[in-house]
Amino acid sequence: MQLAHFISNPNDRVARCIRWFGRHRLILLSILVGFLAGMLAVLLKIFIHFLQDWLKGGLDPSGPNWRLIVLPVVGVLISVLFVRFVLRRPLAKGLSSLIYAMSGEKTSIPRSHTYAHLLTSAPTVAFGGSVGLEAPIVLTGAAVGDNVAQSLRLSNQERTLLAACGSAAGIAAIFNSPVAGVVLAFEVLLTEVTAPAFVPLLIAAATGAVVSRVTYSGQLFFLITQGWVMRALPYYVVLGLGCGLLSAYIIRVSFFMERLFTRWKSTYIKALVGSLAVGILLFLMPPLYGEGYDTVAVLFAGQSSQLLDGTVFQDLGQTLWLPVLFSVAIILVKVVATAVTVGAGGNGGIFAPSLFTGALVGFAFTQTVGLLGLAELNQSNFVAVAMAGVLAGVIHAPLTAIFLIAEVTGGYVLFIPLMIVAALSYVVSRIFEPYSVYTKILASQGMWSQHNHDRTVLARMDLDALLETDFATVTPQTTLGELAEIIAQSTRNIFPVVNPNGKLLGVIYLDDIRPYMFRTDLYQVLVADDVMNRPPAVIERDLEMARVMRLFEKHRAWNLPVTDKGRYVGFVSQSRILSTYRRTLMLQESTRQPDEMSEMAAAEVLSEPEPPRDV
């Protein structure tokens, strides 16, 4: 009978075979996830290139193109209409939501994300939206990994790891850069990861890179260099500092624009106005079109005169300073175009725009130094290291930036300049912006803390889930006799005093009325208003948990009342907060160490009762 069941249930058969491999099942699954994520990344890239070649084929390279104003409108509207009528649910964009999900107790990515980000980012980028494909590909890869794990009912820590494997494979496939994919996974997504987790990540990234190499061969950029010279070292230092300042600017502008579009309620007006604004920017500055990698390739080839092709400025004459000034304008405007594209309803990320901006920074820097007669610098070298510098400063991931640029350009001889520029940019950016472009929005909502792990864990706890509502309430007119009857039936020693509208007036502690409990002559004389006290502090329902804990520490209290605009809703106890905090840490530890825990221990942790509601 068991054999018949085994044969007739293929899903169960596959699940049993994978379990048979024990811990090694992650190796097999990482290959599967890497293959799927890599194929999706390659298919998206091929489709985007085909569509862009077709759309750009009708553009006139000899002058301004009015069609550039309309194309982003079409791409953004396709994305908005897909989300509105096909997906029929909000679609979180960018890596902020993924980072938050993977840092918590439970990684759960909707199945629709395995295709929704691809189908919305494709028209956005192909029709000129000034964003990158990396964030949608990372999100798609993570969704593939998580849903494969969900279908096999794997533990949460294995789901989180496979989600990271999908993300690493996506980056490895799109850039042909497996090392950068692995480094991005643990530097940005899995901020705390153990050595055993590297094996599935390495295998998934390698699988994604192999898929890309077989189906979509070719290096993204070609860097022709003989190495770097010591006399250029001071200029690399200056470039690193400049990249750090620019990165802080990009983070702030991106955050400001995101908040601005969030307050805009009308979806269709926002889409039309925002995409039209992007179109106007494209008309004035065609290099802003899409990811911008064509422009980066032009700069690597030393053909900077092509920057002005198809612009309203190409008839002004090829003065030496005009390309530099044009590049500076694009550098300052690129982040605005990216933020407006996403805010209007398009789908994409800041990854490619950071690389694009960095390339222009390297070009403008070398040209400025040369035109001022200070030195003759290798333009290709500075373009490459500036790309790493801006990326490191914007996403706060210097190792990812270093290995990515080294791999995609073949510029391993530039490792020392890459390290110097990326490190300086990262340090300077952190001085002005403690949070990356991905975590700044989380930090603004009290959901993330880069420097305080305790605060991050507390931010994930929900005050409503910790509320205790089994306290018997009394009114100011409740007599001592009535109070004695309430006490006899209660298991608590605190009694909130509320008025008829539910407003909290004070609290009565059992110790306060203990001296009068047997004074029957006072049962009808003494009322609650006579013996109640003001609580040491009152917690508002929307107060973040870090501030709640500070109130407990300040007043050395074990229980504090919670109100909602003055109305009593319950009590929260320090002991319950600490218990939930400890359980959250246990679950996070199990996520970080999937191969160091036995299945029995993992099940024991995951089966612990949860509060009614968790974030």
N, C-alpha and C positions, 0 to 999 in steps of 0.2 A: 504493500500500500504506500509506504514511504517512497519506494522507487517510482511508482506511478505518479505520485505527487511531484517528485523531483523532475520527471520528464515533462509533465504537462504544465509546469510553471517555469518558463524560461527566465523571468525576472528573478525568481527565487533561486534558480540554478546559478545564475551569474553572481548573485549576492553571496551564495554559499562558497563558490569557488574563490571569490576575492577574500572572504574571511579566512579561508584555509591558509592563505599566505601570511596571516597574522600581521605583524608590523610591516612586512614588506608590501602590503597592499598599497601603501602610499606611493611606492615606487611605480607600480603599474598604473595607478590612477594619475600620477603626475605626468606620465607619458601620454595618457589619453587626453588629459586636460591641456597639456602643452600642444598636442596635435590639433585639437579643436580650436583653441584660442589662436594658434598660429595661422590656421586656415582662414578663420574669420578675418583676422588682421590683413592677410594677403589679399583676400577677395575684396575687402573694402578699399584697399590701396589701389588695386587694379581698376576697380569700378570708378573711383574718384579720378584717376589719371585719364581714363577713357572719356569720362564726361567733361573734364576740364579741357582736354585737347579739342573736343567737339565744340564747346562753347567759345574757347579762345580762338578757334579757327576763323570765326566771323569777325574778329576784332581787327581794326586797322592799326598796324604798328607804326604808321608814319604820323599819327596825330591823335588827339584826344578822342575817346570813345564814349559816346553818350549811353551806350548799352550798359556800361558799368554801373550806372545809377540804378538800373532796373533789376539787374541780375540778383543782387543780394535780397531784394524784396521777394522775388520768386522763391529763392532757397529758404528763407526764414518762414514764409507763409506755408510752404510744404511741410516743414518741421512742426509748426504750430498746429496745422490742421490734422496732421497724423496723431499728435498727442491728444488733441481735443476729440476727434471722432473715431479713431482706431484704438488707441491705447486707453483712452477714457480715464486716465488717472494722472496725477502730477508725475513728472519725470525729473528726479534730482540730477543736476548736472555738476560736473567738476568732481574732484576727488575728496572734497570735504566730507560728504555723506559716507563714502566708503571708508575713509580713515576712522570716522566716528564709529561706524558699525563694527569694524574689525578690532577696535580697541575695547569693545564692551563684552558683556557676558554671552551674547548670542549673535553670531553673524547670520543674517537672514536677508538674502537678496532675491527680489521677485524674479520669477522665471521670465517675465516679459523683458527684463534687462538683457537677456541673451541676444536680443535682436533690436530692441527699441533704440538703443544708443547708436547702432550702426545705421538704422534707417532714418534717423533724424540728423546725424552728423554728415551723412553723405551729401544730401542736397545743400546743407548749410555751407560746407567747404567748397563743393564743386561749383556752386553759383557765386562764389567770391567772399563768403563770410570770413572775416579776418581772424580765424581761430585755427587750432591744431586738432589733429585726429587722435593724439596720444591718450587724452583723458577718456574719450569714448571707448577706445580699444582696451584700456586698462579696466574700465568698468565692465565691459563685455566679457573680458577674460575672467574677471573675478566672479561674475554671474555664472559663467560656465562652470568654474570650479566649485562654487558653492552649491549649484543645483545638481551637479553630479554627486556630490557628497550627500545632499539631501535625499536623492533618489535611493541611495544605498544605506540611508539611516546611520550615517557615521556620526561620531561625537562632535561637539562644537569645536574642539581644538583642531580636529582633522578638517572640518569644514573651513575654518579660518585659514589653515595652511594651504588647502587646495585652492581657495579663492586667491591667495597670494601667488600661487603657482600659475594660475590663469593670467594674472596681471603681468607677471614676469615674462611669460611666454609671449604675450601680446607685444610688449615692448621689444623683446628680443626679435620677434618676427618683423616688426615694422621698421626697425633700424638695422637688422642683421647684427645685433649687439647683445649676445647672451649674458655677458658679464654685467653690463649696465642694467639689464632686466632684473637680475638677481639682487644687485646692490640697491636698486630702487625699491624692491619689495621689502627689504629689511630696514632701509634708511627712511622710507616715507610711510609705508603701510604697516609693517610689523616692527614697531619701534623697539621692541624687546624680543629677541629671538635667540634660541640656543643653537649650538653647532649641529645637532642631528637634523634640525629643520632645513639646513642648507642642502642636504642631499636631494629631497624632492624639488626644491627650488632650482637647483642646478640642472636636474634632469628635464624639468618642464621648460626652462629657458633654452636649453640645448635643443630640445625637440622643436620648439617654436622657431629657432634660428635655422634648423635643418629644413623645416617645411618652407620657410621663406627662401632659403638658398636654392632649393629644388624648383619651386614654382615661380619665384620672382627674383631672379639672380640680379646681381649688380650692387655696387656700393653707392650709398646715398650721395656722398661728396668725395672728391678727389683732391687731396692736399699734396702739392708738389713742394717739398722742402728738403733742404740739406741739413736741417737741424737749427739750433739757435746759438747765438753768440753771447758771451758774457757782457759785452758793452750794452746790450739791450736790456739787461736785468733791471736797471732803475725804471725803465719805461714799463716793464711788466708790473712792477710794484705800483706805479701811478695808475696803470690801467685797472689793476685789481681794486684799488680804492674807489676809482670812478664807477666801476661796475657795481660795487656795494651800494653806493649812493643811488645809482639808477635803479637798482633792485628795490630799495626801500620806496622809491617813488612809484614803481610799478605796483607794489603791494598796496600802497595807500590809495592810488587811483582806482585800482581794481575793486578794492573794498568799498570805496565811496560810490562807484557806479553801480555796484551790486545792490547796495542799500537804496540807492535812488530808484532803480527799476523795481525793487520789491514793493515800494510804496505806490507804484503805478498800477491801478486796479484793472483797467480795461485791456484785455489781452490783445484784441485785434488792433486797436489804436496804437498800443505799445509796439506791436510787431511792425505795423506800417511805418510809423514815425522813426523807430529805431533802425530798421533795415534801410529806409530811405537815407538816413544820416550816414550809414555805412557806405551806401552807394555814392553819395556825394564825395566822401573821403576817397573812395576808390577812383573816382573820376579825376580828382586832383592829384592823387598819389597811387598810381596803378600797382606799385610793388606791394601794397597792402593786401592785394588779392590773395585769398586762401591762406595756405600755410606759409608761403613766401620762400620756399626752398629753392625756387628757380633763381631768385635774387641772390641767395646765399651762394649758389653755384657760380653765378656771374662774378661775384666778389672773389671767390677762390681762384677763378680763372684770370683775375686781374683786368676784367673788362668793365670797369666801373662807369665808363661813358654810357653804357646801356641803361643805367639807372633812370635817365631822363626820357627814354624812348616811350612814346605814346602819352606823354604828359603835356600839359599846357605850357610847360617851361622849356620844351626842347627847342623852340625857336628863339630863345633869348641869347643863344650863342654858348659855346662850350668854354666858359671861363673856368679857371682852375678851382675856384672856391665854390662854384655853383653845385657840383655834386656833393660836396661836404655839407653845405648848408641844407641841401635837400635831404640828405641822410639824417641830419640832426632833427629836422622837422618830422621825419617819419619815426625816428626813435621816440620822440615825445608823444606822437599821436597814436602809435601802434597799440598801446595798452588801452587807449580809449576806444579804438575800433574793435578790439577784442571784447572788451566789456560790454559795449553796446550790442554787438552781435549776439552774445549770450543773453543779455538782458532783454533783448527784443523777442527772444524765443528760439533762436538758433541753438545748436548743440556743438560744443567744442571745448577746448581747454587752452591753458596759458603756456603749455610746454613748448610747442612749436613757435609761438610768438616770442618767447624768451630767447630761443636760439636765433631767430630772425633778427631780433633787436640787438643781440650780442654781436652778430656778424656786422651789422651796420656800425656799431660802436667801434669795433676793431678797425674797420675801414676808415671811419671819420678820424679816429685817433692817429693812425699812421699817416694819413694825408695831411692832417693839421701839423704834426711834428715835421713832416717833410717840407711843407710850404713855408713854415717858419724858419727853415734852415737849421733846425736843431740836430737832426739825424736822419739817415735813410734806413727805414725799418722794413722788414719783410712783411708785406701786407697779408699774405696768406696765413703766416704764423699768428699774427695778432687777431685776425678774424676768427681763427679757430679758438684761441685761448679766451677771447672775449665772449664767445658763445658759451663756453664753460663757466665763465665768471658770472654772467647775468643769470644763467640757469641756476647755479649754485646759490646765488643770493635770493632769487625769487622763491624757490621751493625749499630752501634751507637744506640742501642735500649735496654737499660738495663732492662726495665720492661718486655719486651718480653722474654728476656733471663731468668729472674728470674721465671716468671710464667710458662714458657715452661718446664724448668728443674724440677720445683716443681711438675708439673702435670704428666710428662712422667715417672718420677722415683718414684712418691709417696713420695718424700722427703720433705714434708712440715715442718718437724722438723728442716730442715736446712735453714729456711728462713733467719735468721740473717746472717749466713755465705754467703748465696747466695747474699744478699743485699750488703754486704761489698765487696765481690770479684767483682761482676758485676759493682758496682758504681766506684770502684777504677780503674778497667780496662777501663771503659768508659772515665773517666777523663784523664787518662794517654794517651789513644789512641787519644782523642781529642787534646791534647797538641801537639802531633807529626803529626796527620792527622786530620785537621778540618772537613773533609768530610768523610762520610762512604764509604764502598766499592761500594755502589750503586750510590752515588751522586758525587764521585770524578771525574768520567768521564764526567758527566754533567757540573761540575764546570770548568773543563779544557777547555770546549768548550764555556764557558761564558753563560751557560744555567741554572745555579743554584747558589744560594748564601745562605749558611746556616745561616749567621749572619745578612744579609741585605735583608729584604723582598722587598724593593724598587728595589734593583739590580736584584732580581729574576724576578720581574714583567717586568722590562725593558728588560731583556734578552729574554723574550718571544715576544717582539715587533720587527717587521721586518722593517728595514729602507726603503726598496723598497716600502712598503705599505704606507709609510708616505711621499713619494716624491711628490712634486708639480712641474709640468712641463709646466705650462701655462705662463712662463716668456718669453717675447720676447727677443731674442738674437740679438746682433749687432756685427759688426766687428770693428776693430780699425780705419778703414777708413770711417766709417759711419759719414756723416756730421751732423751738428746741425739741419739743415733743415729736413733731413731725420729722425733724432731722434725725432723732434717735431711731425712729422706725426705718428710715432710709438707710442709715448706717448699718442696722442689723441685717439688712438684705443685700448689702453691697460688699464686694471684695476689694474695694479701693479705699484709700485713705485721703483722697482729695475730692472735693465737691465744688464744681464751678457754680458761681452765682450769676444768673442771667435775668434780664428783664423780659416782659411778655413778647418783645420783638426778637429775642434771642441774642441781644447784645451782651457781651461779657462785662460784668461789673466788678468781679473779684473772685477769690477762691477761699474755701474754708478747708483748713487742714485738720485732720482728726486730733492732732495734739492741741489745737487751739480750743477745742470744746471738751477735751477730756476732763478738765476739772469740774465741768458743769453737768456731766452725763447723768449723775445720780442725784442731782438737785431737782427733784420733781416739782418743787415749788416754783421753779423757773421755766417749766415746760411751756407755759402759755404766756410768759412775760418776755423771755429772751427770744429774739428773732435773728435770722441769718445776717441781716444788715449790721447787727451789733458785733458780730464776731468774725466777719469776713475780712480778708486782707487783700492788698494788691499783690498780684504775682510779681516775682522779681523781673520778669520780662514776658512780653507777648509776641508770638511769632505770627507774621502774616503768611497766608497760605502760599503766596507766590515768591516767598523769600528763598534764595538759593541756599543749598545745603551747607556750603562753606561758612556763610554768615550765621546759619543756625547753630553750627558747632561753636562758633566764636561766642555766641550768646550763652551757651551752656558753660563754656570755660570761664567767661567773665563773671557769671553769677553763681558758679559752682552748684548748678541745679541739676536734678535728675529727671524732672518732668516739667514741661512748659506748655501752657495752653496755646492753641492755634486758632486764629480767627480769619474770617474772610470778610474784609471790609468792616471789621468790628464785630461781626456775628460769630459766636462761638461755634466751632466745628469739631473740636476734639483736643486731645493731648498728644504730644510726642515725647518719647523717653530717650534719654541718652543711651541706655542699655540696648534698646532696639536698633538705634542707629549704628552702634558699634558692632552689633551682631550681623546686621546686613552688610556693613562695610567689610567685615571679615569674610563673609561668604562671597562677596564680589571679588575680593582679592584671591580667594581660592580658585574661583572659576577662571580668572585672568591668568593665574599661574598655570592652570591646566592647559590653557590656550598656548602659552609660551613654550611648554615642554611636552609636546604631544608624544614624543617617543620615549620619554623618561617615566611615563606613568603607565601602569598596567591597565588593562581594560576594566578590571574590577574596581580599581581606585578611581578611574575616571567616571565610571557609572555611579559610584558612591557619592562623588562630589556633585554630579549633575542631577542626581535624584533628590538632593536636599530640598525640602519645601521652600518655595519662593513666596515673597510677599504678594498681595493681591495684584499689584501692578508694578512693573519695572520699566525703566527707561531703556 
